[in-house]
Structures are given as structure tokens and as C-alpha cells.
Amino acid sequence: MRRSTTPYWIKTIYKRINHWYVRRFIAPQFDSLGSIPEVAHPRSLVIFGRNIHLGKFAQIICASDNCIRFTTWPSKQANAEIRIGDYCLISPGVRISAAQSIHIGDNCMLAAKVTISDSDWHGIYNRIRPFRCTKPVVIENNVWLGESVIVTKGVRIGENSVVGTGAVVTKDIPANCIAAGNPARVIKTINPNRRMLKRELLFKDPEHYFYNQDQLDKLMLGNNGWRDWLRSVIKPNRFD
């Protein structure tokens, strides 16, 4: 489909059902939750394990063909933990897997298919016993990870930094820089004195933000009729 033919009132009902589903089935799976997150296609959000924490005003964009997974694995060494801060954006296909600890700060953006893991999961010479090769991962505030970035064990990525598409991060990335490549290396610096607009600005007035989102839906979908919508579902044409 090249455009949405969904009527505004159908979209409104869908959003209410979606919010109920997230509150009823998704929210209880977190050990702590700042606020009920916005989750697109919540049935494609897979949460496994304990000690998984999510801050306020998270936006999680799942897709039916590209689910998001948060996983903590219990072991004898420690109780694994995933802790994600406030105002974070998590895109389709993101995988966060912890055997020890993964901490993600506020205002972070994780693009599609980002993978973060704090473990090698098996040793080079001992491939029988898992979880022996682990080191914590720390992603500081306002970090942006591009599509298909891989973050490996023991890495710290500094505040405001950006990691380019497809990079493999095996060593620490300093604050206020742009890194890319395999293995990732710094290719540019960011001016820390220049004003930076962060995701928290969207939610400075949450009621106003959500009202604007609803008004945008009304503007884009308000003229869609239910007959045209049903036709596009049953028999779409080249104008859909």
C-alpha cells in the first residue's frame, strides 16, 4: 500500500485497543516502567527474563516481520540486567541480550536491526559452558546508533555520540563524536557547545504532543471513508 485508506475513527479504535494491550500484557513484563510506552505492533515485542527496566516516554516501533527482543539470561555469576532510560526510540529488529548488564541512557535512538550484547556467550576453547565471557555495556545519554550497528561486550559509548550504519563497535567510543566502520573508529567530532535538540523536547508538554499526534491523524485520514477502506483491503488497486 502506497497510502493509508484507514478512516480516522478506525485508527482511533485501533490505537485504544493497542494501548490496552500494552498496558495489560506488555507493561507487567518489565521490572520497572516509567510510563506506558508507545508500542507499534506490540505482539512483535518479545521480552524474556527478569531485571528489565524501561524509562518514561519510550517509543518502540515493532514490525510483524521484524520483532524486537529484550533478553536477560540468568547465570551463576550474576543476575543479568537491562536498563533503558527515558525518552528512548527503539526501531524494528533491535536485539538487546544481556548475561551481565546493559545500561542505555536517556534520549537514545536505536535504529533498525541494532544488536547489543554483553557476552560472547561461549569461550573459544570451552564451548560447553555459556556466559563465561561477559563484560558490561554502557551507552550514555543521547547516543544514536545507526541501522544494523553491532555493539559487543565491554563497550562504553560516550554521550551524544553517533555510530554509523553497519558499524561493529568492539572498543569504547568517546563522547561527542561520530564513529563508523568495522571495527568502528572515530571519523568526526561533534561540537559539544552547539545547541542540541534531544528527544525529551518532544515530551516537554506530553498532553500537547499526543494532541498534535491525534490532530495529524485527523488531517491525514479524516477524508477516508469506510467503503473505500474495505475495498482497499479486499481488492486494492494502483491508486492505493
ZIMO-V47397 format. One record per backbone hydrogen bond with DSSP energy under -1.0 kcal/mol. CO is the residue of the C=O (numbers start at 0). NH is the residue of the N-H. E is the energy in kcal/mol with one decimal. If there is no record, write none. Layout:
co=CO nh=NH e=E
co=CO nh=NH e=E
This chain:
co=6 nh=10 e=-2.3
co=7 nh=11 e=-2.2
co=8 nh=12 e=-1.9
co=9 nh=13 e=-2.7
co=10 nh=14 e=-2.4
co=11 nh=15 e=-1.8
co=12 nh=16 e=-2.4
co=13 nh=17 e=-2.7
co=14 nh=18 e=-2.4
co=15 nh=19 e=-2.2
co=16 nh=20 e=-2.5
co=17 nh=21 e=-2.4
co=18 nh=22 e=-2.5
co=19 nh=23 e=-2.7
co=20 nh=24 e=-3.1
co=21 nh=26 e=-3.1
co=25 nh=28 e=-1.9
co=26 nh=29 e=-1.7
co=31 nh=53 e=-2.2
co=37 nh=59 e=-3.3
co=39 nh=61 e=-1.4
co=40 nh=43 e=-2.5
co=41 nh=44 e=-1.8
co=43 nh=67 e=-2.0
co=45 nh=69 e=-2.5
co=47 nh=71 e=-2.2
co=50 nh=81 e=-2.5
co=51 nh=30 e=-2.8
co=52 nh=83 e=-2.3
co=53 nh=33 e=-2.1
co=55 nh=86 e=-3.0
co=57 nh=37 e=-2.4
co=58 nh=89 e=-2.7
co=59 nh=39 e=-2.5
co=62 nh=65 e=-1.9
co=65 nh=92 e=-1.2
co=67 nh=45 e=-3.2
co=68 nh=95 e=-2.6
co=69 nh=47 e=-2.8
co=70 nh=97 e=-2.9
co=77 nh=74 e=-1.1
co=80 nh=101 e=-2.1
co=81 nh=52 e=-2.8
co=82 nh=103 e=-3.3
co=83 nh=54 e=-1.3
co=85 nh=106 e=-3.0
co=87 nh=58 e=-2.5
co=88 nh=109 e=-2.9
co=89 nh=60 e=-3.1
co=90 nh=93 e=-1.4
co=91 nh=112 e=-2.1
co=93 nh=68 e=-2.3
co=94 nh=115 e=-2.9
co=95 nh=70 e=-2.8
co=96 nh=117 e=-1.3
co=97 nh=72 e=-2.5
co=99 nh=80 e=-1.3
co=100 nh=136 e=-2.2
co=101 nh=82 e=-2.7
co=102 nh=138 e=-3.2
co=103 nh=84 e=-1.7
co=105 nh=141 e=-3.4
co=107 nh=88 e=-2.4
co=108 nh=144 e=-2.9
co=109 nh=90 e=-1.9
co=110 nh=113 e=-1.3
co=111 nh=147 e=-2.5
co=113 nh=94 e=-2.7
co=114 nh=150 e=-3.0
co=115 nh=96 e=-2.7
co=117 nh=134 e=-2.2
co=119 nh=121 e=-1.2
co=125 nh=122 e=-1.6
co=132 nh=119 e=-2.3
co=134 nh=153 e=-1.6
co=136 nh=102 e=-2.6
co=137 nh=156 e=-2.3
co=138 nh=104 e=-2.6
co=140 nh=159 e=-2.1
co=142 nh=108 e=-2.5
co=143 nh=162 e=-2.6
co=144 nh=110 e=-2.5
co=145 nh=148 e=-1.6
co=146 nh=165 e=-2.5
co=148 nh=114 e=-2.7
co=149 nh=168 e=-3.4
co=150 nh=116 e=-2.2
co=151 nh=154 e=-1.1
co=154 nh=137 e=-2.5
co=155 nh=172 e=-2.4
co=156 nh=139 e=-2.6
co=157 nh=160 e=-1.5
co=158 nh=175 e=-2.7
co=160 nh=143 e=-2.3
co=161 nh=178 e=-2.7
co=162 nh=145 e=-2.9
co=163 nh=166 e=-1.8
co=166 nh=149 e=-2.6
co=167 nh=183 e=-2.6
co=168 nh=151 e=-2.4
co=172 nh=157 e=-2.8
co=175 nh=189 e=-2.5
co=176 nh=161 e=-2.3
co=177 nh=186 e=-3.0
co=177 nh=187 e=-1.4
co=178 nh=163 e=-3.2
co=179 nh=184 e=-2.2
co=180 nh=167 e=-1.8
co=184 nh=179 e=-2.2
co=187 nh=177 e=-3.3
co=190 nh=193 e=-1.1
co=197 nh=200 e=-1.9
co=198 nh=201 e=-1.5
co=200 nh=203 e=-1.3
co=204 nh=208 e=-2.1
co=205 nh=209 e=-2.7
co=206 nh=210 e=-2.1
co=207 nh=211 e=-2.4
co=208 nh=212 e=-2.1
co=209 nh=213 e=-2.0
co=210 nh=214 e=-2.4
co=211 nh=215 e=-2.2
co=212 nh=216 e=-2.0
co=213 nh=217 e=-2.2
co=214 nh=218 e=-2.2
co=215 nh=219 e=-2.5
co=216 nh=220 e=-2.7
co=217 nh=221 e=-1.7
co=220 nh=223 e=-1.9
co=224 nh=228 e=-1.9
co=225 nh=229 e=-2.6
co=226 nh=230 e=-2.4
co=227 nh=231 e=-2.2
co=228 nh=232 e=-1.6
co=229 nh=233 e=-2.5
co=230 nh=234 e=-3.7
co=236 nh=239 e=-1.7
co=239 nh=1 e=-1.0
co=239 nh=2 e=-2.0
